[in-house]
Amino acid sequence: MVHAPNRPPAGAPPVRINLYSDTQTRPTPAMKAAMMEAEVGDEQHGDDPTVHALCDRMAELMGKEAAMYLPSGTMCNVIAILTHCKKGDEVLAHETSHILHSEGGTHAALTGVQIMPLKGARGLFTADDVRAGIRPKTRYAPPQRMLEVEQTANIGGGVVWPLAQLTAVTDVAREQGWATHMDGARLMNACVAAGVAPKDMVAGFDSVWLDFTKGLGAPLGAVLCGSSEFIGEAWRWKQRLGGSMRQAGICAAACLYSLDHHVDRLAEDHANAKALARGLAQIEGVMVEEPDTNLVFFDIKGTGVAVEELQRRLALQGIMVSGLGGRVRACTHLDVTAAMIPEAVTAIRDALHA
Ligand SMILES: *Cc1c(COP(=O)(O)O)cnc(C)c1O
């Protein structure tokens, strides 16, 4: 039986502080109002004006020719790989990447590519790491076709790739004739934290997508951007996979709303994450990684309490955190206020040491 990861234990009270994930935000009343008023049409036929507005806006924001609205970020990754690569091709990506760990084995099941896992601290790798992964172009080696980067690096710790490092790795890919793809699930967190405009951050990439259901707080959807030719090809996969929609403008309106109202405020999430990290660092036996953005990872091995046990104890107090890569992850977002941070720190301290 495959389980849902964060079902609270029986007898747990309602969730009061949800640090489990930025995917669990609820649409705000103003976002819902924008959805109610959306002009809609048949997205699959290219007739939904709100989806068009979202795609035009995203193409402009990312400095790419075209964009496509999809139900999820996972589908963006799958479609980008299907469009750039053929079966048997190799994709180079960090060993902690979402495409390797969290997409249900899509590449074995659907795309047929193999992934070369690159090493490197905090979810990042260098141009030398990429060079070390270059295979000889012989009949023995799998053809290498694409380099993938995750901005921010989730399991790496919500780490922001510095722009110069992005340029260095995409330069190697370009020399090799590989496509470059950015999993930008939390791209806006990176742009706000680094003070870099999205189009500059993604300039070295042939394709990039942004998730609207993470810190941006929309209920559904992600947008994949690239050249007109790439998006044209990608549309065939969208149709094949059942990702073509109908009156999707209802959801695209929430995405447009989030671009207007929920980007700059990501700085608050980052400040809350830093405050949380400072509080957690005071707890005996806890090792905290300094957060770049809204993800706070901490190791509790020094307390002798298992991650699942901490999750259970906190859930009984209405507090949710997640376990990822052997550490605890606490994520700040739209529904986490500054006032909740000291309360969460106290609860975590008590759960570990009471
Ligand atoms: C969430 C996430 C995805 C997948 O996005 P969904 O919209 O949940 O399918 C891909 N990559 C990273 C880094 C993510 O955090």
The ligand as an SDF file (V2000), in Angstrom:
LIG
                    3D

 15 15  0  0  0  0  0  0  0  0999 V2000
    7.2490   20.4160   -6.2130 C   0  0  0  0  0  0  0  0  0  0  0  0
    8.4130   20.2130   -7.0870 C   0  0  0  0  0  0  0  0  0  0  0  0
    8.2760   19.6430   -8.3460 C   0  0  0  0  0  0  0  0  0  0  0  0
    6.9690   19.0890   -8.8600 C   0  0  0  0  0  0  0  0  0  0  0  0
    5.9520   20.0120   -8.9250 O   0  0  0  0  0  0  0  0  0  0  0  0
    4.4130   19.5550   -8.7900 P   0  0  0  0  0  0  0  0  0  0  0  0
    3.6790   20.7770   -9.1670 O   0  0  0  0  0  0  0  0  0  0  0  0
    4.2390   19.1340   -7.3660 O   0  0  0  0  0  0  0  0  0  0  0  0
    4.2160   18.4160   -9.7250 O   0  0  0  0  0  0  0  0  0  0  0  0
    9.4000   19.5120   -9.1320 C   0  0  0  0  0  0  0  0  0  0  0  0
   10.5990   19.9440   -8.7010 N   0  0  0  0  0  0  0  0  0  0  0  0
   10.7740   20.5030   -7.4940 C   0  0  0  0  0  0  0  0  0  0  0  0
   12.1270   20.9700   -7.0820 C   0  0  0  0  0  0  0  0  0  0  0  0
    9.6920   20.6380   -6.6320 C   0  0  0  0  0  0  0  0  0  0  0  0
    9.8710   21.1690   -5.4240 O   0  0  0  0  0  0  0  0  0  0  0  0
  1  2  1  0
  2  3  1  0
  2 14  2  0
  3  4  1  0
  3 10  2  0
  4  5  1  0
  5  6  1  0
  6  7  2  0
  6  8  1  0
  6  9  1  0
 10 11  1  0
 11 12  2  0
 12 13  1  0
 12 14  1  0
 14 15  1  0
M  END
$$$$
